[in-house]
Amino acid sequence: AVQRLRNGGLIVELDNENLAGWLKGPTGRILLESHLDSTACIRDRTFSIVIQFLLITYEIERDDFPRHIEAENHLPPNSIASIRWIKP
């Protein structure tokens, strides 16, 4: 199913997990983008989460910190898009 958003974007919902995985990969992404408008790009869906009691000694500014957290928590590579401190 395809849903058009108010801002002109599209949400594409697939019922085939293999197709969704292929489209997330570099080959599928490039092929789909080549059939869309030249200004179109595919963005991965991201979610914001808040973690309480993260030690302030963690060096979250380091480039490899998200990869380290992914490995420690058995998350897929590059599943953490960004990390930042918040003021509660």
TIVO-2410 file (N, C-alpha, C; in nm, 3 decimals):
# residues 88
REC num residu      c1      c2      c3 atome chaine
REC   1      A   0.084  -0.118   0.000     N      A
REC   1      A   0.000   0.000   0.000    CA      A
REC   1      A   0.089   0.124   0.000     C      A
REC   2      V   0.045   0.225  -0.071     N      A
REC   2      V   0.118   0.352  -0.079    CA      A
REC   2      V   0.029   0.462  -0.024     C      A
REC   3      Q   0.085   0.542   0.063     N      A
REC   3      Q   0.009   0.652   0.123    CA      A
REC   3      Q   0.084   0.783   0.096     C      A
REC   4      R   0.015   0.883   0.042     N      A
REC   4      R   0.077   1.014   0.017    CA      A
REC   4      R   0.058   1.101   0.141     C      A
REC   5      L   0.166   1.164   0.184     N      A
REC   5      L   0.163   1.252   0.300    CA      A
REC   5      L   0.132   1.396   0.259     C      A
REC   6      R   0.096   1.478   0.355     N      A
REC   6      R   0.065   1.619   0.327    CA      A
REC   6      R   0.185   1.694   0.270     C      A
REC   7      N   0.304   1.654   0.313     N      A
REC   7      N   0.424   1.724   0.266    CA      A
REC   7      N   0.471   1.674   0.130     C      A
REC   8      G   0.394   1.586   0.067     N      A
REC   8      G   0.429   1.535  -0.065    CA      A
REC   8      G   0.505   1.405  -0.062     C      A
REC   9      G   0.545   1.361   0.057     N      A
REC   9      G   0.617   1.235   0.070    CA      A
REC   9      G   0.525   1.115   0.053     C      A
REC  10      L   0.586   1.000   0.044     N      A
REC  10      L   0.511   0.875   0.031    CA      A
REC  10      L   0.553   0.778   0.140     C      A
REC  11      I   0.459   0.701   0.188     N      A
REC  11      I   0.489   0.588   0.275    CA      A
REC  11      I   0.450   0.464   0.199     C      A
REC  12      V   0.545   0.374   0.181     N      A
REC  12      V   0.521   0.249   0.109    CA      A
REC  12      V   0.523   0.136   0.210     C      A
REC  13      E   0.413   0.063   0.218     N      A
REC  13      E   0.402  -0.050   0.309    CA      A
REC  13      E   0.402  -0.178   0.226     C      A
REC  14      L   0.496  -0.267   0.257     N      A
REC  14      L   0.509  -0.392   0.182    CA      A
REC  14      L   0.465  -0.509   0.267     C      A
REC  15      D   0.408  -0.611   0.204     N      A
REC  15      D   0.366  -0.730   0.278    CA      A
REC  15      D   0.461  -0.846   0.256     C      A
REC  16      N   0.572  -0.821   0.188     N      A
REC  16      N   0.670  -0.925   0.160    CA      A
REC  16      N   0.802  -0.884   0.226     C      A
REC  17      E   0.844  -0.961   0.325     N      A
REC  17      E   0.965  -0.928   0.401    CA      A
REC  17      E   1.090  -0.933   0.314     C      A
REC  18      N   1.095  -1.027   0.221     N      A
REC  18      N   1.212  -1.037   0.132    CA      A
REC  18      N   1.224  -0.914   0.043     C      A
REC  19      L   1.111  -0.868  -0.011     N      A
REC  19      L   1.112  -0.749  -0.095    CA      A
REC  19      L   1.153  -0.626  -0.014     C      A
REC  20      A   1.102  -0.615   0.108     N      A
REC  20      A   1.138  -0.502   0.194    CA      A
REC  20      A   1.288  -0.503   0.222     C      A
REC  21      G   1.344  -0.619   0.250     N      A
REC  21      G   1.488  -0.630   0.273    CA      A
REC  21      G   1.569  -0.592   0.151     C      A
REC  22      W   1.522  -0.635   0.034     N      A
REC  22      W   1.592  -0.603  -0.091    CA      A
REC  22      W   1.589  -0.453  -0.117     C      A
REC  23      L   1.472  -0.390  -0.094     N      A
REC  23      L   1.460  -0.245  -0.116    CA      A
REC  23      L   1.546  -0.165  -0.019     C      A
REC  24      K   1.570  -0.219   0.099     N      A
REC  24      K   1.657  -0.150   0.195    CA      A
REC  24      K   1.803  -0.158   0.156     C      A
REC  25      G   1.837  -0.259   0.078     N      A
REC  25      G   1.975  -0.277   0.034    CA      A
REC  25      G   2.012  -0.176  -0.074     C      A
REC  26      P   2.141  -0.164  -0.103     N      A
REC  26      P   2.186  -0.063  -0.200    CA      A
REC  26      P   2.131  -0.085  -0.341     C      A
REC  27      T   2.122  -0.208  -0.387     N      A
REC  27      T   2.073  -0.235  -0.523    CA      A
REC  27      T   1.927  -0.196  -0.538     C      A
REC  28      G   1.843  -0.243  -0.448     N      A
REC  28      G   1.701  -0.213  -0.455    CA      A
REC  28      G   1.672  -0.066  -0.439     C      A
REC  29      R   1.744  -0.002  -0.349     N      A
REC  29      R   1.724   0.141  -0.324    CA      A
REC  29      R   1.757   0.223  -0.449     C      A
REC  30      I   1.869   0.195  -0.512     N      A
REC  30      I   1.910   0.268  -0.633    CA      A
REC  30      I   1.811   0.244  -0.746     C      A
REC  31      L   1.767   0.120  -0.762     N      A
REC  31      L   1.672   0.088  -0.869    CA      A
REC  31      L   1.539   0.160  -0.849     C      A
REC  32      L   1.487   0.159  -0.726     N      A
REC  32      L   1.360   0.226  -0.699    CA      A
REC  32      L   1.374   0.377  -0.718     C      A
REC  33      E   1.481   0.435  -0.666     N      A
REC  33      E   1.501   0.580  -0.680    CA      A
REC  33      E   1.513   0.621  -0.826     C      A
REC  34      S   1.569   0.534  -0.910     N      A
REC  34      S   1.584   0.568  -1.051    CA      A
REC  34      S   1.449   0.574  -1.123     C      A
REC  35      H   1.347   0.506  -1.068     N      A
REC  35      H   1.214   0.508  -1.129    CA      A
REC  35      H   1.125   0.618  -1.072     C      A
REC  36      L   1.173   0.686  -0.970     N      A
REC  36      L   1.096   0.794  -0.909    CA      A
REC  36      L   1.145   0.928  -0.962     C      A
REC  37      D   1.084   1.034  -0.916     N      A
REC  37      D   1.126   1.169  -0.950    CA      A
REC  37      D   1.275   1.186  -0.915     C      A
REC  38      S   1.346   1.266  -0.990     N      A
REC  38      S   1.490   1.283  -0.969    CA      A
REC  38      S   1.522   1.343  -0.833     C      A
REC  39      T   1.426   1.410  -0.770     N      A
REC  39      T   1.451   1.469  -0.638    CA      A
REC  39      T   1.414   1.373  -0.525     C      A
REC  40      A   1.361   1.257  -0.559     N      A
REC  40      A   1.317   1.161  -0.456    CA      A
REC  40      A   1.435   1.088  -0.395     C      A
REC  41      C   1.424   1.060  -0.267     N      A
REC  41      C   1.524   0.978  -0.199    CA      A
REC  41      C   1.452   0.893  -0.096     C      A
REC  42      I   1.510   0.779  -0.066     N      A
REC  42      I   1.452   0.687   0.031    CA      A
REC  42      I   1.522   0.711   0.164     C      A
REC  43      R   1.442   0.732   0.268     N      A
REC  43      R   1.497   0.751   0.402    CA      A
REC  43      R   1.454   0.634   0.489     C      A
REC  44      D   1.545   0.589   0.573     N      A
REC  44      D   1.511   0.484   0.667    CA      A
REC  44      D   1.425   0.543   0.778     C      A
REC  45      R   1.337   0.463   0.829     N      A
REC  45      R   1.251   0.507   0.938    CA      A
REC  45      R   1.333   0.507   1.066     C      A
REC  46      T   1.322   0.614   1.142     N      A
REC  46      T   1.396   0.623   1.268    CA      A
REC  46      T   1.299   0.649   1.382     C      A
REC  47      F   1.339   0.612   1.501     N      A
REC  47      F   1.258   0.630   1.621    CA      A
REC  47      F   1.344   0.695   1.728     C      A
REC  48      S   1.286   0.786   1.802     N      A
REC  48      S   1.357   0.850   1.914    CA      A
REC  48      S   1.325   0.772   2.041     C      A
REC  49      I   1.429   0.747   2.119     N      A
REC  49      I   1.409   0.682   2.249    CA      A
REC  49      I   1.489   0.760   2.353     C      A
REC  50      V   1.446   0.751   2.477     N      A
REC  50      V   1.515   0.817   2.587    CA      A
REC  50      V   1.559   0.708   2.684     C      A
REC  51      I   1.685   0.712   2.721     N      A
REC  51      I   1.739   0.614   2.815    CA      A
REC  51      I   1.773   0.687   2.944     C      A
REC  52      Q   1.713   0.644   3.053     N      A
REC  52      Q   1.743   0.705   3.182    CA      A
REC  52      Q   1.868   0.643   3.241     C      A
REC  53      F   1.938   0.721   3.317     N      A
REC  53      F   2.052   0.676   3.396    CA      A
REC  53      F   2.169   0.628   3.312     C      A
REC  54      L   2.193   0.691   3.198     N      A
REC  54      L   2.312   0.663   3.120    CA      A
REC  54      L   2.428   0.734   3.188     C      A
REC  55      L   2.535   0.663   3.213     N      A
REC  55      L   2.648   0.721   3.285    CA      A
REC  55      L   2.706   0.839   3.209     C      A
REC  56      I   2.735   0.947   3.279     N      A
REC  56      I   2.790   1.065   3.213    CA      A
REC  56      I   2.934   1.045   3.171     C      A
REC  57      T   2.994   0.936   3.215     N      A
REC  57      T   3.133   0.908   3.175    CA      A
REC  57      T   3.140   0.849   3.034     C      A
REC  58      Y   3.026   0.807   2.979     N      A
REC  58      Y   3.025   0.755   2.842    CA      A
REC  58      Y   3.061   0.867   2.745     C      A
REC  59      E   3.145   0.836   2.651     N      A
REC  59      E   3.187   0.934   2.551    CA      A
REC  59      E   3.099   0.919   2.427     C      A
REC  60      I   2.976   0.969   2.435     N      A
REC  60      I   2.881   0.949   2.326    CA      A
REC  60      I   2.919   1.029   2.201     C      A
REC  61      E   3.012   1.123   2.214     N      A
REC  61      E   3.054   1.204   2.099    CA      A
REC  61      E   3.145   1.127   2.004     C      A
REC  62      R   3.203   1.018   2.053     N      A
REC  62      R   3.294   0.938   1.968    CA      A
REC  62      R   3.216   0.877   1.852     C      A
REC  63      D   3.278   0.874   1.735     N      A
REC  63      D   3.212   0.820   1.615    CA      A
REC  63      D   3.176   0.672   1.628     C      A
REC  64      D   3.258   0.596   1.701     N      A
REC  64      D   3.234   0.452   1.712    CA      A
REC  64      D   3.143   0.415   1.830     C      A
REC  65      F   3.098   0.513   1.908     N      A
REC  65      F   3.015   0.482   2.024    CA      A
REC  65      F   2.884   0.413   1.987     C      A
REC  66      P   2.809   0.463   1.887     N      A
REC  66      P   2.685   0.391   1.851    CA      A
REC  66      P   2.710   0.246   1.808     C      A
REC  67      R   2.818   0.221   1.735     N      A
REC  67      R   2.849   0.084   1.691    CA      A
REC  67      R   2.880  -0.004   1.812     C      A
REC  68      H   2.948   0.052   1.911     N      A
REC  68      H   2.981  -0.022   2.033    CA      A
REC  68      H   2.852  -0.060   2.108     C      A
REC  69      I   2.759   0.032   2.120     N      A
REC  69      I   2.631   0.006   2.188    CA      A
REC  69      I   2.552  -0.100   2.112     C      A
REC  70      E   2.553  -0.092   1.979     N      A
REC  70      E   2.482  -0.192   1.897    CA      A
REC  70      E   2.538  -0.331   1.923     C      A
REC  71      A   2.670  -0.343   1.923     N      A
REC  71      A   2.734  -0.473   1.943    CA      A
REC  71      A   2.703  -0.528   2.083     C      A
REC  72      E   2.713  -0.443   2.184     N      A
REC  72      E   2.686  -0.485   2.322    CA      A
REC  72      E   2.543  -0.533   2.342     C      A
REC  73      N   2.451  -0.476   2.267     N      A
REC  73      N   2.308  -0.507   2.285    CA      A
REC  73      N   2.250  -0.593   2.175     C      A
REC  74      H   2.338  -0.653   2.094     N      A
REC  74      H   2.296  -0.745   1.987    CA      A
REC  74      H   2.198  -0.680   1.890     C      A
REC  75      L   2.223  -0.554   1.855     N      A
REC  75      L   2.141  -0.482   1.758    CA      A
REC  75      L   2.204  -0.492   1.620     C      A
REC  76      P   2.126  -0.482   1.515     N      A
REC  76      P   2.184  -0.484   1.380    CA      A
REC  76      P   2.279  -0.366   1.360     C      A
REC  77      P   2.384  -0.385   1.279     N      A
REC  77      P   2.477  -0.275   1.252    CA      A
REC  77      P   2.405  -0.154   1.194     C      A
REC  78      N   2.446  -0.037   1.235     N      A
REC  78      N   2.392   0.092   1.189    CA      A
REC  78      N   2.244   0.111   1.223     C      A
REC  79      S   2.196   0.044   1.327     N      A
REC  79      S   2.056   0.062   1.367    CA      A
REC  79      S   2.039   0.184   1.458     C      A
REC  80      I   2.149   0.236   1.513     N      A
REC  80      I   2.143   0.359   1.591    CA      A
REC  80      I   2.188   0.472   1.501     C      A
REC  81      A   2.097   0.564   1.471     N      A
REC  81      A   2.128   0.674   1.379    CA      A
REC  81      A   2.207   0.785   1.449     C      A
REC  82      S   2.171   0.818   1.572     N      A
REC  82      S   2.242   0.924   1.643    CA      A
REC  82      S   2.215   0.911   1.792     C      A
REC  83      I   2.305   0.970   1.869     N      A
REC  83      I   2.293   0.972   2.015    CA      A
REC  83      I   2.325   1.114   2.060     C      A
REC  84      R   2.248   1.164   2.155     N      A
REC  84      R   2.279   1.296   2.210    CA      A
REC  84      R   2.229   1.304   2.353     C      A
REC  85      W   2.287   1.395   2.428     N      A
REC  85      W   2.243   1.418   2.565    CA      A
REC  85      W   2.117   1.505   2.563     C      A
REC  86      I   2.030   1.484   2.661     N      A
REC  86      I   1.914   1.571   2.676    CA      A
REC  86      I   1.917   1.631   2.816     C      A
REC  87      K   1.851   1.742   2.831     N      A
REC  87      K   1.837   1.802   2.963    CA      A
REC  87      K   1.694   1.775   3.009     C      A
REC  88      P   1.680   1.694   3.116     N      A
REC  88      P   1.545   1.660   3.162    CA      A
REC  88      P   1.470   1.778   3.220     C      A
***
